[in-house]
């Protein structure tokens, strides 16, 4: 039971964080690739 309760909690937190990291990665890669093109 505690495990089941723990999983949704950990799922809720990393999602927005990983989303931010993903968009930040896209932004950085875009900025880095732009001068190279």
Beta strands, then each sheet from edge to edge (+ up, - down):
end
